[in-house]
Amino acid sequence: MKAICLHSKEEIEKFLRRNTFLHLYSIGDLDDFFWPYTTWYAFKGHHSDQDEQKITQLVLLYTGAPLPILLGFAEESTDTMYELLKAIIHLLPKRFYALLSGGVATVFADAYHIQSHGIHDKMALLNTACLESIDTSNAVPLSVSDLPELEALYRAGYPGNWFDPRILETGRYYGIRNSTTLISAAGVHVYSPQYKVAVLGNVTTHPDFRGQRLGTAVSAKLCQELLRTVDHIGLNVKASNASAISCYKRLGFEHIATYEEYTFELR
């Protein structure tokens, strides 16, 4: 089967909406804020007796980050995902990060050095009532003017982050200060009021102030504000990060899928 490059947002969204929470990142990337940095590869085929060809598998290459990111989440059998990745290997960057399900990373073994970053969980906010019992009074919105403070917090508490300063322009970043110092923050990787989706990201608390559930409070405030404009909120978290998972469960998030993250570098 031949892989093709897609350019229709409507066609892509229709496929992704078969499992909205699984594909939150990709749906959010349809937004004009992210769309210019996306390339979509797909297999298409006939469904039953219909003449129209429809998407049967889809992957996204996002180039808006310092390191390109490949997203490949298979809903059912991973065979077609494996074949699609195999068909586009020659089109991929020399070095990229990837989020893949079902062990399909082996398709790159001959061409790339593979570094695994472990099993991760996808979680979805399914019980929004949990947010009501959390005190969020200390959480305040952050803006572009808070960038130096935020970068200092990440250097201290989350040096391996995926923070994109451009995301501050969405207005969906919140923090907690101790006197005048920013000590906890939560933001989004993806936010789209148009497509009604958001993905939490870059949640951290300064090491000196952990254990006070500041991350829970600032994330709760962020979720409360996001729910004013979106219907679906999700996040990704390393499966071994028990404290973070406990925090997200208190907020009403539940596990929906498992996948693995990798770095690939051309041999």
Buried (B, 14 or more C-beta within 10 A) or exposed (E): EEBBEBEEBEBBBEBBEEBBBBBBBBBBBBBEBBEEBBBBBBBBEEEEEEEEEEBBBBBBBBBBBEEBBBBBBBBEEBEBBBBBBEBBBEEBBEEBBBBBBBEBBEBBEEEBEBEEBEEBBBBBBBEEEBBEEBEBEBBBEBEEEBBEBBBEBBEBBBEEBBBBEEBBEBBBBBBBBBEEEBBBBBBBBBBBBBBBBBBBBBBBBBEEBBEEBBBBBBBBBBBBBBBEEBEBBBBBBBBEBEEBBEBBBBBBBEBBBEBBBBBBEEE
